[in-house]
C-alpha cells in the first residue's frame, strides 16, 4: 500500500523519508569537511555536487510535503501522552522548515556571491535568485551554517525519541516508518502478548 493507513506510514512516505535522510546526512558530512579540501578541480566538483544534491533535497521535500497533504498521516500511536504528541508535531514543523531553509539559503548564498551559475548535475544552469549582494551573501551563509547545527540537533532529538519509544515505551513509533517485518511491532496494550 502506497498511502499511509491508520497505523503506519506507506511505502511512498517511507521511501521519501529515508532517501531524504541519507541525502541530508551526505550533505552535512560534505558541508562540514568541504572547507578543508584543497582548491583543486576535485574541490569544485564536490562543491557543485553539494549544490545539486541540495536542490534535489529541496525538490524531494516539496514532493514529500505534497504527498503528506494528499495521503495524510497515521494517527498517533495509542496511549501516547498529549505532550509527547505536541512536541513531536512541533519538531516535525521545525524539521520541514529547516529542510526548506537549508537548500534555499544555500541557493541564495550562491546567487548573491556573484559566481557563475552552477550546473545541476552538469545538465543545466540553475537560475540566480538575486543579483550579487555582499550583505545578502553573508546573511545567507550565516543562515546556512547555523541552520545545519540546528538541523543536527533536531534530527538527533527526532531519532532519539523514536528509539526511546521503541526501546523503553515498547510502541510502534519507529517500526511504522520501516517496511513491515524489519522491526518487531510491540503488541498493543489492549491485546494479550501471546495473541
ChimeraX commands (.cxc) that place a marker at each C-alpha (Angstrom):
marker #1 position 0.00,0.00,0.00 radius 0.5
marker #1 position 1.48,3.33,-1.03 radius 0.5
marker #1 position -0.62,5.62,1.14 radius 0.5
marker #1 position -0.28,5.55,4.93 radius 0.5
marker #1 position -3.06,3.68,6.65 radius 0.5
marker #1 position -4.35,4.44,10.11 radius 0.5
marker #1 position -1.49,2.55,11.79 radius 0.5
marker #1 position 1.69,3.10,9.75 radius 0.5
marker #1 position 3.36,5.12,7.02 radius 0.5
marker #1 position 3.03,3.83,3.47 radius 0.5
marker #1 position 5.83,2.87,1.09 radius 0.5
marker #1 position 5.96,6.27,-0.64 radius 0.5
marker #1 position 6.27,8.16,2.66 radius 0.5
marker #1 position 8.87,5.70,3.96 radius 0.5
marker #1 position 10.92,5.89,0.77 radius 0.5
marker #1 position 10.91,9.69,0.67 radius 0.5
marker #1 position 11.77,9.85,4.38 radius 0.5
marker #1 position 14.82,7.59,4.15 radius 0.5
marker #1 position 16.11,8.96,0.82 radius 0.5
marker #1 position 15.96,12.49,2.24 radius 0.5
marker #1 position 17.66,11.32,5.47 radius 0.5
marker #1 position 20.55,9.77,3.51 radius 0.5
marker #1 position 20.97,12.80,1.25 radius 0.5
marker #1 position 20.92,15.23,4.18 radius 0.5
marker #1 position 23.49,13.10,6.02 radius 0.5
marker #1 position 25.77,13.16,2.96 radius 0.5
marker #1 position 25.27,16.92,2.55 radius 0.5
marker #1 position 26.09,17.53,6.22 radius 0.5
marker #1 position 29.29,15.47,6.07 radius 0.5
marker #1 position 30.43,17.22,2.89 radius 0.5
marker #1 position 29.38,20.64,4.18 radius 0.5
marker #1 position 31.34,20.22,7.40 radius 0.5
marker #1 position 34.51,18.99,5.64 radius 0.5
marker #1 position 34.43,20.91,2.34 radius 0.5
marker #1 position 36.34,23.87,3.72 radius 0.5
marker #1 position 39.35,21.64,4.45 radius 0.5
marker #1 position 39.65,20.37,0.87 radius 0.5
marker #1 position 42.45,21.81,-1.27 radius 0.5
marker #1 position 41.20,24.12,-4.03 radius 0.5
marker #1 position 41.75,21.59,-6.82 radius 0.5
marker #1 position 39.36,20.69,-9.66 radius 0.5
marker #1 position 38.04,17.94,-7.38 radius 0.5
marker #1 position 37.03,20.60,-4.82 radius 0.5
marker #1 position 34.94,22.45,-7.37 radius 0.5
marker #1 position 33.34,19.18,-8.49 radius 0.5
marker #1 position 32.44,18.38,-4.85 radius 0.5
marker #1 position 31.14,21.92,-4.32 radius 0.5
marker #1 position 28.90,21.73,-7.41 radius 0.5
marker #1 position 27.69,18.24,-6.44 radius 0.5
marker #1 position 26.84,19.58,-2.96 radius 0.5
marker #1 position 24.70,22.31,-4.54 radius 0.5
marker #1 position 23.00,19.86,-6.92 radius 0.5
marker #1 position 22.17,17.40,-4.15 radius 0.5
marker #1 position 20.85,20.28,-2.03 radius 0.5
marker #1 position 18.44,21.28,-4.81 radius 0.5
marker #1 position 17.45,17.62,-5.12 radius 0.5
marker #1 position 16.58,17.56,-1.41 radius 0.5
marker #1 position 14.51,20.72,-1.86 radius 0.5
marker #1 position 12.55,19.05,-4.69 radius 0.5
marker #1 position 12.08,15.84,-2.69 radius 0.5
marker #1 position 10.87,17.75,0.38 radius 0.5
marker #1 position 8.29,19.53,-1.80 radius 0.5
marker #1 position 7.15,16.13,-3.13 radius 0.5
marker #1 position 7.10,14.69,0.38 radius 0.5
marker #1 position 5.03,17.54,1.78 radius 0.5
marker #1 position 2.62,17.36,-1.16 radius 0.5
marker #1 position 2.28,13.61,-0.68 radius 0.5
marker #1 position 1.63,14.04,3.03 radius 0.5
marker #1 position -1.08,16.62,2.33 radius 0.5
marker #1 position -2.63,14.26,-0.23 radius 0.5
marker #1 position -2.26,10.92,1.58 radius 0.5
marker #1 position -2.42,12.04,5.19 radius 0.5
marker #1 position -0.51,10.65,8.14 radius 0.5
marker #1 position -1.12,7.75,10.50 radius 0.5
marker #1 position -2.95,8.58,13.70 radius 0.5
marker #1 position -0.80,8.92,16.83 radius 0.5
marker #1 position 0.40,5.72,18.44 radius 0.5
marker #1 position -2.18,4.63,21.03 radius 0.5
marker #1 position -1.51,5.76,24.61 radius 0.5
marker #1 position 0.94,8.47,23.53 radius 0.5
marker #1 position 0.71,11.31,26.05 radius 0.5
marker #1 position -0.63,14.55,24.60 radius 0.5
marker #1 position 2.52,16.46,25.49 radius 0.5
marker #1 position 4.68,13.96,23.57 radius 0.5
marker #1 position 2.42,14.25,20.53 radius 0.5
marker #1 position 2.58,18.07,20.75 radius 0.5
marker #1 position 6.40,18.04,20.93 radius 0.5
marker #1 position 6.59,15.57,18.02 radius 0.5
marker #1 position 4.28,17.74,15.90 radius 0.5
marker #1 position 6.26,20.89,16.70 radius 0.5
marker #1 position 9.55,19.10,15.91 radius 0.5
marker #1 position 8.14,17.94,12.57 radius 0.5
marker #1 position 7.17,21.52,11.68 radius 0.5
marker #1 position 10.70,22.71,12.54 radius 0.5
marker #1 position 12.27,19.87,10.53 radius 0.5
marker #1 position 10.17,20.69,7.47 radius 0.5
marker #1 position 11.04,24.37,7.87 radius 0.5
marker #1 position 14.75,23.61,8.01 radius 0.5
marker #1 position 14.56,21.16,5.11 radius 0.5
marker #1 position 13.26,24.10,3.05 radius 0.5
marker #1 position 15.52,26.74,4.61 radius 0.5
marker #1 position 18.81,24.87,4.18 radius 0.5
marker #1 position 18.76,24.40,0.39 radius 0.5
marker #1 position 17.12,27.80,-0.16 radius 0.5
marker #1 position 19.75,29.60,1.95 radius 0.5
marker #1 position 22.50,27.73,0.10 radius 0.5
marker #1 position 20.97,28.66,-3.25 radius 0.5
marker #1 position 20.60,32.27,-2.08 radius 0.5
marker #1 position 24.23,32.30,-0.88 radius 0.5
marker #1 position 25.39,31.00,-4.25 radius 0.5
marker #1 position 23.24,33.56,-6.09 radius 0.5
marker #1 position 24.34,36.55,-4.00 radius 0.5
marker #1 position 28.01,35.55,-4.31 radius 0.5
marker #1 position 28.08,36.62,-7.94 radius 0.5
marker #1 position 29.58,33.31,-9.06 radius 0.5
marker #1 position 28.71,31.95,-12.46 radius 0.5
marker #1 position 25.57,29.78,-12.43 radius 0.5
marker #1 position 26.20,26.21,-11.36 radius 0.5
marker #1 position 25.02,23.33,-13.49 radius 0.5
marker #1 position 22.55,20.98,-11.84 radius 0.5
marker #1 position 24.45,17.67,-12.10 radius 0.5
marker #1 position 26.03,19.08,-15.26 radius 0.5
marker #1 position 22.67,19.17,-17.04 radius 0.5
marker #1 position 21.53,22.82,-17.00 radius 0.5
marker #1 position 22.35,26.13,-15.31 radius 0.5
marker #1 position 20.41,26.89,-12.15 radius 0.5
marker #1 position 18.86,30.36,-12.22 radius 0.5
marker #1 position 20.09,33.02,-9.83 radius 0.5
marker #1 position 17.63,34.05,-7.13 radius 0.5
marker #1 position 19.13,37.54,-6.66 radius 0.5
marker #1 position 21.79,39.83,-8.08 radius 0.5
marker #1 position 25.24,39.85,-6.43 radius 0.5
marker #1 position 24.96,41.35,-2.95 radius 0.5
marker #1 position 27.69,41.07,-0.33 radius 0.5
marker #1 position 25.40,41.72,2.65 radius 0.5
marker #1 position 22.85,39.15,1.49 radius 0.5
marker #1 position 25.65,36.69,0.72 radius 0.5
marker #1 position 26.93,36.95,4.29 radius 0.5
marker #1 position 23.41,36.65,5.75 radius 0.5
marker #1 position 22.59,33.59,3.63 radius 0.5
marker #1 position 25.91,31.93,4.50 radius 0.5
marker #1 position 25.33,32.51,8.22 radius 0.5
marker #1 position 21.79,31.13,7.99 radius 0.5
marker #1 position 23.03,28.09,6.04 radius 0.5
marker #1 position 25.83,27.39,8.52 radius 0.5
marker #1 position 23.77,27.82,11.71 radius 0.5
marker #1 position 20.80,26.09,10.15 radius 0.5
marker #1 position 22.93,22.98,9.81 radius 0.5
marker #1 position 23.74,22.96,13.53 radius 0.5
marker #1 position 20.08,23.39,14.45 radius 0.5
marker #1 position 19.15,20.64,11.99 radius 0.5
marker #1 position 21.70,18.27,13.52 radius 0.5
marker #1 position 20.24,18.87,17.00 radius 0.5
marker #1 position 16.66,18.39,15.79 radius 0.5
marker #1 position 17.48,15.22,13.87 radius 0.5
marker #1 position 19.29,13.80,16.91 radius 0.5
marker #1 position 16.25,14.58,19.08 radius 0.5
marker #1 position 13.89,13.10,16.49 radius 0.5
marker #1 position 15.90,9.89,16.13 radius 0.5
marker #1 position 16.48,9.67,19.87 radius 0.5
marker #1 position 12.76,9.98,20.55 radius 0.5
marker #1 position 11.99,7.21,18.02 radius 0.5
marker #1 position 14.50,4.87,19.67 radius 0.5
marker #1 position 13.21,5.84,23.13 radius 0.5
marker #1 position 9.69,4.90,22.08 radius 0.5
marker #1 position 10.89,1.59,20.65 radius 0.5
marker #1 position 13.29,0.56,23.43 radius 0.5
marker #1 position 11.64,1.97,26.54 radius 0.5
marker #1 position 7.98,2.54,25.75 radius 0.5
marker #1 position 7.66,-0.55,23.57 radius 0.5
marker #1 position 5.43,1.07,20.97 radius 0.5
marker #1 position 5.40,1.10,17.17 radius 0.5
marker #1 position 6.65,4.67,16.61 radius 0.5
marker #1 position 9.90,3.56,14.96 radius 0.5
marker #1 position 8.61,0.37,13.36 radius 0.5
marker #1 position 5.87,2.08,11.40 radius 0.5
marker #1 position 8.42,4.18,9.45 radius 0.5
marker #1 position 10.16,0.96,8.34 radius 0.5
marker #1 position 8.99,-1.76,5.94 radius 0.5
marker #1 position 6.86,-4.44,7.56 radius 0.5
marker #1 position 8.93,-7.09,9.26 radius 0.5
marker #1 position 12.09,-5.01,9.75 radius 0.5
marker #1 position 11.29,-4.44,13.43 radius 0.5
marker #1 position 9.04,-6.38,15.70 radius 0.5
marker #1 position 5.99,-4.24,16.36 radius 0.5
marker #1 position 5.01,-4.48,20.03 radius 0.5
marker #1 position 1.57,-5.93,20.70 radius 0.5
marker #1 position -0.99,-3.23,21.59 radius 0.5
marker #1 position -1.55,-2.91,25.32 radius 0.5
marker #1 position -5.18,-3.95,24.88 radius 0.5
marker #1 position -4.24,-7.36,23.40 radius 0.5
marker #1 position -2.65,-10.31,25.17 radius 0.5
marker #1 position 1.05,-10.70,24.39 radius 0.5
marker #1 position 0.56,-14.23,23.00 radius 0.5
marker #1 position -2.23,-13.35,20.54 radius 0.5
marker link #1:1,2 radius 0.2
marker link #1:2,3 radius 0.2
marker link #1:3,4 radius 0.2
marker link #1:4,5 radius 0.2
marker link #1:5,6 radius 0.2
marker link #1:6,7 radius 0.2
marker link #1:7,8 radius 0.2
marker link #1:8,9 radius 0.2
marker link #1:9,10 radius 0.2
marker link #1:10,11 radius 0.2
marker link #1:11,12 radius 0.2
marker link #1:12,13 radius 0.2
marker link #1:13,14 radius 0.2
marker link #1:14,15 radius 0.2
marker link #1:15,16 radius 0.2
marker link #1:16,17 radius 0.2
marker link #1:17,18 radius 0.2
marker link #1:18,19 radius 0.2
marker link #1:19,20 radius 0.2
marker link #1:20,21 radius 0.2
marker link #1:21,22 radius 0.2
marker link #1:22,23 radius 0.2
marker link #1:23,24 radius 0.2
marker link #1:24,25 radius 0.2
marker link #1:25,26 radius 0.2
marker link #1:26,27 radius 0.2
marker link #1:27,28 radius 0.2
marker link #1:28,29 radius 0.2
marker link #1:29,30 radius 0.2
marker link #1:30,31 radius 0.2
marker link #1:31,32 radius 0.2
marker link #1:32,33 radius 0.2
marker link #1:33,34 radius 0.2
marker link #1:34,35 radius 0.2
marker link #1:35,36 radius 0.2
marker link #1:36,37 radius 0.2
marker link #1:37,38 radius 0.2
marker link #1:38,39 radius 0.2
marker link #1:39,40 radius 0.2
marker link #1:40,41 radius 0.2
marker link #1:41,42 radius 0.2
marker link #1:42,43 radius 0.2
marker link #1:43,44 radius 0.2
marker link #1:44,45 radius 0.2
marker link #1:45,46 radius 0.2
marker link #1:46,47 radius 0.2
marker link #1:47,48 radius 0.2
marker link #1:48,49 radius 0.2
marker link #1:49,50 radius 0.2
marker link #1:50,51 radius 0.2
marker link #1:51,52 radius 0.2
marker link #1:52,53 radius 0.2
marker link #1:53,54 radius 0.2
marker link #1:54,55 radius 0.2
marker link #1:55,56 radius 0.2
marker link #1:56,57 radius 0.2
marker link #1:57,58 radius 0.2
marker link #1:58,59 radius 0.2
marker link #1:59,60 radius 0.2
marker link #1:60,61 radius 0.2
marker link #1:61,62 radius 0.2
marker link #1:62,63 radius 0.2
marker link #1:63,64 radius 0.2
marker link #1:64,65 radius 0.2
marker link #1:65,66 radius 0.2
marker link #1:66,67 radius 0.2
marker link #1:67,68 radius 0.2
marker link #1:68,69 radius 0.2
marker link #1:69,70 radius 0.2
marker link #1:70,71 radius 0.2
marker link #1:71,72 radius 0.2
marker link #1:72,73 radius 0.2
marker link #1:73,74 radius 0.2
marker link #1:74,75 radius 0.2
marker link #1:75,76 radius 0.2
marker link #1:76,77 radius 0.2
marker link #1:77,78 radius 0.2
marker link #1:78,79 radius 0.2
marker link #1:79,80 radius 0.2
marker link #1:80,81 radius 0.2
marker link #1:81,82 radius 0.2
marker link #1:82,83 radius 0.2
marker link #1:83,84 radius 0.2
marker link #1:84,85 radius 0.2
marker link #1:85,86 radius 0.2
marker link #1:86,87 radius 0.2
marker link #1:87,88 radius 0.2
marker link #1:88,89 radius 0.2
marker link #1:89,90 radius 0.2
marker link #1:90,91 radius 0.2
marker link #1:91,92 radius 0.2
marker link #1:92,93 radius 0.2
marker link #1:93,94 radius 0.2
marker link #1:94,95 radius 0.2
marker link #1:95,96 radius 0.2
marker link #1:96,97 radius 0.2
marker link #1:97,98 radius 0.2
marker link #1:98,99 radius 0.2
marker link #1:99,100 radius 0.2
marker link #1:100,101 radius 0.2
marker link #1:101,102 radius 0.2
marker link #1:102,103 radius 0.2
marker link #1:103,104 radius 0.2
marker link #1:104,105 radius 0.2
marker link #1:105,106 radius 0.2
marker link #1:106,107 radius 0.2
marker link #1:107,108 radius 0.2
marker link #1:108,109 radius 0.2
marker link #1:109,110 radius 0.2
marker link #1:110,111 radius 0.2
marker link #1:111,112 radius 0.2
marker link #1:112,113 radius 0.2
marker link #1:113,114 radius 0.2
marker link #1:114,115 radius 0.2
marker link #1:115,116 radius 0.2
marker link #1:116,117 radius 0.2
marker link #1:117,118 radius 0.2
marker link #1:118,119 radius 0.2
marker link #1:119,120 radius 0.2
marker link #1:120,121 radius 0.2
marker link #1:121,122 radius 0.2
marker link #1:122,123 radius 0.2
marker link #1:123,124 radius 0.2
marker link #1:124,125 radius 0.2
marker link #1:125,126 radius 0.2
marker link #1:126,127 radius 0.2
marker link #1:127,128 radius 0.2
marker link #1:128,129 radius 0.2
marker link #1:129,130 radius 0.2
marker link #1:130,131 radius 0.2
marker link #1:131,132 radius 0.2
marker link #1:132,133 radius 0.2
marker link #1:133,134 radius 0.2
marker link #1:134,135 radius 0.2
marker link #1:135,136 radius 0.2
marker link #1:136,137 radius 0.2
marker link #1:137,138 radius 0.2
marker link #1:138,139 radius 0.2
marker link #1:139,140 radius 0.2
marker link #1:140,141 radius 0.2
marker link #1:141,142 radius 0.2
marker link #1:142,143 radius 0.2
marker link #1:143,144 radius 0.2
marker link #1:144,145 radius 0.2
marker link #1:145,146 radius 0.2
marker link #1:146,147 radius 0.2
marker link #1:147,148 radius 0.2
marker link #1:148,149 radius 0.2
marker link #1:149,150 radius 0.2
marker link #1:150,151 radius 0.2
marker link #1:151,152 radius 0.2
marker link #1:152,153 radius 0.2
marker link #1:153,154 radius 0.2
marker link #1:154,155 radius 0.2
marker link #1:155,156 radius 0.2
marker link #1:156,157 radius 0.2
marker link #1:157,158 radius 0.2
marker link #1:158,159 radius 0.2
marker link #1:159,160 radius 0.2
marker link #1:160,161 radius 0.2
marker link #1:161,162 radius 0.2
marker link #1:162,163 radius 0.2
marker link #1:163,164 radius 0.2
marker link #1:164,165 radius 0.2
marker link #1:165,166 radius 0.2
marker link #1:166,167 radius 0.2
marker link #1:167,168 radius 0.2
marker link #1:168,169 radius 0.2
marker link #1:169,170 radius 0.2
marker link #1:170,171 radius 0.2
marker link #1:171,172 radius 0.2
marker link #1:172,173 radius 0.2
marker link #1:173,174 radius 0.2
marker link #1:174,175 radius 0.2
marker link #1:175,176 radius 0.2
marker link #1:176,177 radius 0.2
marker link #1:177,178 radius 0.2
marker link #1:178,179 radius 0.2
marker link #1:179,180 radius 0.2
marker link #1:180,181 radius 0.2
marker link #1:181,182 radius 0.2
marker link #1:182,183 radius 0.2
marker link #1:183,184 radius 0.2
marker link #1:184,185 radius 0.2
marker link #1:185,186 radius 0.2
marker link #1:186,187 radius 0.2
marker link #1:187,188 radius 0.2
marker link #1:188,189 radius 0.2
marker link #1:189,190 radius 0.2
marker link #1:190,191 radius 0.2
marker link #1:191,192 radius 0.2
marker link #1:192,193 radius 0.2
marker link #1:193,194 radius 0.2
marker link #1:194,195 radius 0.2
view
